[in-house]
């Protein structure tokens, strides 16, 4: 017999779990703020880009930038504002998944299903370490699931309006979000109750609401395709030593990334299930939700694989597959969780309870030691540039966001034309700095890209190298960073 989803005696347990979730992400926020250090690439992108509210931010959809811009305006331009945004959305992700499952399932299964998120390292570890836009997608996915299960438990017209809002938020977070609701609705066809609940005309209202909210940002994309598609080359990185074609490399990478991403979930469940080897039933205590999510995840992977083959992509990252891997991991935890003995289930939850402690220790460890990008003292490079350009103002450019964001953190007034709404260098700029290259032959092309006439050149460009130490490494462990300084005439009136 299925347990009642919301007996009075279980509300305290719900509050305790949600309190633990809030406490965990509060600790992560305070830890990251206290330890400081340089920003990873995605974090540095926020420092460089999230200065104002725009319809578009280059190749990324705008939702996370909007959250980050709001946090900067509320808390100031600091590490706390950057970190609290990330952890707030991650907290919403776990809370939404748990509360969604609690609409139909008892506490034990809801906990197991939610732990399916924790067992995905690309979400629980990488999302915490260096995530940004994908985190907004995770939160939208969790609350989309919440609305669907709430509609199943207590049908109400308001749920369709809420679903439309969730679809809009998800559609403004990441392009691959749409894979999640698509596969959920398609696979609901094989579940009689879900088909009756979700395949209704009211869904058109949800879609209309979502379309209304995403229309203008998507319109910006349609009119700025050069910016929206500026990072598509990342799908076609190839291994020069491989005998496989780029498309074949992509297929192999797809299977490797998928398996590695879901491996911790599979191993954890296997160890917990093997002692009893209880038969798995098609519809058990989880009311078929586990199989529904497994089917959705599997279908999502199939669609993703077709996309890899059709596009000829040679590079696949596990984080791009999370709209399929999240329901797959959650569904496996639910379905196999129904076949676990009470003792095995408790042991699995105990293991999951230890993981947050390991994650906290790991986050502290990577910040406190090692010659990584998170501990590189970029402020030394900022001092070098400032000494070489005493008259200012300064504009900087770089191939990626790492140096742009970290340099702008120390000097918020430095201009970054590549992240500006209009890619032009202001007339007031006296010093244009190109970081991470010493190739002077690139200067002419770069100036043309930013419409800088030759008449603005103050003198010859010069190449320099800054030697940057790491926060907790020996002084002889350093990184050399080349940069070019292009002196410009101040044409401001």
QUIDAQUI-V356211 format. One record per pair of residues at least 24 apart in sequence whose ideal C-beta (glycine too) atoms are under 6 Angstrom apart, sorted by the first residue. I is the first residue (numbers start at 1). J is the second residue. D is the distance in whole Angstrom. If there is no record, write none. Layout:
[[I & J & D] [I & J & D]]
This chain:
[[3 & 106 & 4] [5 & 102 & 6] [5 & 104 & 6] [10 & 107 & 6] [13 & 107 & 5] [18 & 95 & 6] [21 & 91 & 6] [21 & 94 & 5] [21 & 95 & 6] [24 & 356 & 5] [25 & 87 & 4] [25 & 90 & 6] [25 & 91 & 4] [28 & 87 & 5] [29 & 83 & 5] [29 & 84 & 5] [29 & 87 & 5] [32 & 83 & 4] [33 & 79 & 5] [33 & 80 & 4] [33 & 83 & 6] [35 & 367 & 4] [36 & 79 & 6] [37 & 367 & 5] [37 & 374 & 5] [37 & 375 & 6] [38 & 374 & 6] [38 & 376 & 5] [38 & 378 & 5] [38 & 406 & 5] [39 & 405 & 6] [39 & 406 & 6] [40 & 130 & 4] [41 & 401 & 6] [41 & 402 & 5] [42 & 130 & 5] [42 & 132 & 4] [43 & 82 & 6] [44 & 401 & 5] [44 & 402 & 5] [44 & 405 & 3] [44 & 406 & 5] [45 & 401 & 4] [45 & 405 & 6] [46 & 132 & 6] [47 & 405 & 4] [47 & 408 & 6] [47 & 409 & 5] [48 & 401 & 5] [48 & 404 & 4] [48 & 405 & 4] [48 & 408 & 6] [48 & 416 & 6] [48 & 419 & 5] [49 & 419 & 5] [55 & 217 & 5] [55 & 220 & 4] [56 & 220 & 4] [56 & 224 & 6] [58 & 227 & 5] [58 & 230 & 6] [59 & 228 & 6] [59 & 230 & 5] [59 & 231 & 4] [60 & 133 & 5] [61 & 172 & 5] [61 & 173 & 6] [62 & 217 & 6] [63 & 136 & 5] [63 & 172 & 4] [63 & 173 & 4] [64 & 132 & 5] [64 & 133 & 4] [64 & 136 & 4] [77 & 412 & 6] [86 & 135 & 6] [89 & 135 & 5] [89 & 136 & 6] [89 & 139 & 5] [90 & 135 & 6] [92 & 139 & 4] [93 & 138 & 4] [93 & 139 & 5] [93 & 142 & 5] [96 & 142 & 3] [96 & 143 & 4] [96 & 146 & 5] [97 & 142 & 4] [99 & 146 & 6] [100 & 145 & 4] [100 & 146 & 3] [100 & 149 & 5] [103 & 149 & 4] [103 & 150 & 5] [103 & 153 & 4] [104 & 149 & 6] [104 & 153 & 6] [104 & 287 & 6] [109 & 286 & 6] [109 & 334 & 6] [109 & 337 & 6] [111 & 349 & 6] [112 & 333 & 5] [112 & 337 & 4] [113 & 330 & 5] [113 & 333 & 5] [113 & 334 & 5] [115 & 352 & 4] [116 & 329 & 4] [116 & 330 & 4] [116 & 333 & 4] [118 & 352 & 6] [118 & 355 & 6] [119 & 264 & 5] [119 & 265 & 4] [119 & 268 & 6] [120 & 329 & 5] [122 & 261 & 6] [122 & 318 & 5] [122 & 319 & 5] [133 & 174 & 6] [134 & 319 & 6] [136 & 173 & 4] [137 & 173 & 4] [137 & 174 & 4] [137 & 177 & 5] [140 & 166 & 6] [140 & 169 & 5] [140 & 170 & 3] [140 & 173 & 5] [141 & 180 & 5] [144 & 181 & 6] [151 & 197 & 6] [152 & 197 & 5] [160 & 202 & 4] [160 & 205 & 5] [160 & 206 & 5] [163 & 206 & 4] [164 & 206 & 4] [164 & 209 & 3] [164 & 210 & 5] [167 & 210 & 4] [168 & 210 & 4] [168 & 213 & 4] [168 & 214 & 6] [171 & 214 & 5] [172 & 214 & 6] [172 & 217 & 6] [176 & 323 & 5] [179 & 300 & 5] [179 & 323 & 4] [180 & 323 & 4] [183 & 296 & 4] [183 & 299 & 5] [183 & 300 & 5] [184 & 296 & 5] [187 & 292 & 6] [187 & 295 & 4] [187 & 296 & 5] [187 & 299 & 6] [191 & 288 & 5] [191 & 292 & 5] [235 & 313 & 4] [235 & 315 & 6] [236 & 314 & 5] [237 & 315 & 4] [238 & 314 & 5] [246 & 314 & 4] [247 & 312 & 5] [249 & 314 & 4] [250 & 308 & 5] [250 & 313 & 4] [250 & 314 & 5] [250 & 316 & 6] [253 & 316 & 4] [254 & 305 & 6] [254 & 308 & 5] [254 & 316 & 5] [257 & 316 & 5] [257 & 318 & 4] [261 & 318 & 4] [261 & 325 & 5] [262 & 325 & 6] [265 & 329 & 5] [265 & 332 & 6] [269 & 336 & 5] [272 & 340 & 6] [272 & 344 & 5] [272 & 348 & 4] [273 & 336 & 6] [276 & 341 & 5] [278 & 339 & 4] [280 & 339 & 5] [284 & 338 & 4] [285 & 338 & 5] [286 & 334 & 4] [286 & 338 & 5] [289 & 334 & 6] [290 & 331 & 5] [290 & 334 & 3] [290 & 335 & 3] [291 & 335 & 6] [293 & 327 & 4] [293 & 330 & 5] [293 & 331 & 3] [294 & 331 & 4] [296 & 327 & 5] [297 & 324 & 5] [297 & 327 & 4] [297 & 328 & 3] [300 & 324 & 3] [368 & 472 & 6] [369 & 472 & 5] [371 & 470 & 5] [371 & 473 & 5] [371 & 477 & 5] [375 & 470 & 5] [375 & 471 & 4] [376 & 468 & 6] [376 & 470 & 6] [377 & 468 & 5] [377 & 469 & 5] [378 & 406 & 4] [379 & 410 & 5] [380 & 468 & 5] [381 & 466 & 5] [381 & 468 & 6] [381 & 481 & 6] [382 & 407 & 5] [382 & 410 & 5] [382 & 411 & 6] [384 & 466 & 4] [385 & 433 & 5] [388 & 485 & 5] [389 & 431 & 4] [391 & 430 & 5] [392 & 430 & 6] [393 & 428 & 5] [393 & 429 & 5] [394 & 431 & 5] [395 & 425 & 5] [395 & 429 & 5] [395 & 432 & 5] [396 & 433 & 5] [397 & 434 & 5] [398 & 435 & 4] [398 & 436 & 5] [399 & 436 & 6] [403 & 435 & 5] [417 & 450 & 5] [424 & 451 & 6] [425 & 450 & 5] [425 & 452 & 6] [427 & 491 & 4] [427 & 492 & 4] [428 & 490 & 6] [428 & 492 & 4] [429 & 488 & 6] [430 & 488 & 6] [430 & 490 & 5] [432 & 486 & 4] [432 & 488 & 6] [433 & 483 & 6] [433 & 485 & 6] [434 & 484 & 4] [435 & 483 & 5] [437 & 482 & 6] [438 & 463 & 4] [438 & 482 & 4] [443 & 486 & 6] [456 & 488 & 5] [456 & 489 & 5] [458 & 487 & 4] [458 & 488 & 6] [458 & 489 & 5] [459 & 487 & 5] [461 & 486 & 5]]
